[in-house]
């Protein structure tokens, strides 16, 4: 059997970490089983869906390296949804309802006040043809509900194991709104059937939807796919993800200089019992991937962990890879090797390049010391050995050692109290700038 997966975001916003995790898990499972992943844009909500978000989602997935085998838009498929609507209507599984939002609200409140579950009472099912005609004459348009079989729906979930949901305690879901537009359920199931999706992997907030979808698959004479429901992400303290932690868009993470492999490495293993280790490429992530390793418990997402992984990636990144990502024309391999251990995000590289290239304002506390030190700078080209030779000469010549020796030199040469190893920085800065800075000049 060829497997086929789908990632189905709504283009009503940019992707965030939670979406990216679902996309990645679908993609990995597809790769692992030699199948493909459809990117399905759930854009039935015309008011909130935009072309900009649709494009942004594709850009973000490409950035992560998660290519799709087909791109589908629900807005292109109204004809197919109408066919399904007609089928369900013909088999008596769809019925028109005329309650307004206010009327439904009132019903719900009354049920709650009587401590009853707020389940739709199916009163529209009892409407006579005359009553329906009277509503239509009033100008009311119906919305359409799916008549659920009031039974327990069960499936074997790839993550949750045997799941049972009692549809007897659920409201018949509205499939079509009064303006004739389909809501999420019908297009989702029709697409899963038409695109021959074999596995639906989505968030566990969809568990009860899955029960009703299984009924819809059956009502449309199709086999239901295999389901897997991924537990949601929580913040590091076990509470809901805050805006800062999790709802940060991938776009923001990208702009903050994160490498996509830090996100892929973390999200592919978060919520499993596997150790989270930095992976250099997606092939390495595919290798150890196994859906059954995901736990049923919610996973904690800690942005600090992401930063740590990212730092590890950068600390080991070879120059040829860094060069592609840097887009800094004056950066050299020696520069990269000097600074990579000191950055946690790629964007920080340009700060160090600005230190090397200048101009910077040296931090000077004791100009006399620096002027004397400058006179001891080794002659000829500066290389990685020069710092040691120079500082030994300063130590012996001026009788200063330890922090009192190194800190003023670093601060004068880089304008900073901390940073990459000075034996590597000194040759990058070069004699001319080093001498100027030691003499307190901005260069
Ligand atoms: N657009 C839906 C969502 O983002 C898709 C859910 C599904 O995978 O069926 O929640």
Boltz pocket constraint, residues with backbone or C-beta under 6 A from the ligand:
constraints:
  - pocket:
      binder: B
      contacts: [[A, 6], [A, 8], [A, 9], [A, 10], [A, 42], [A, 188], [A, 201], [A, 202], [A, 206]]
      max_distance: 6.0
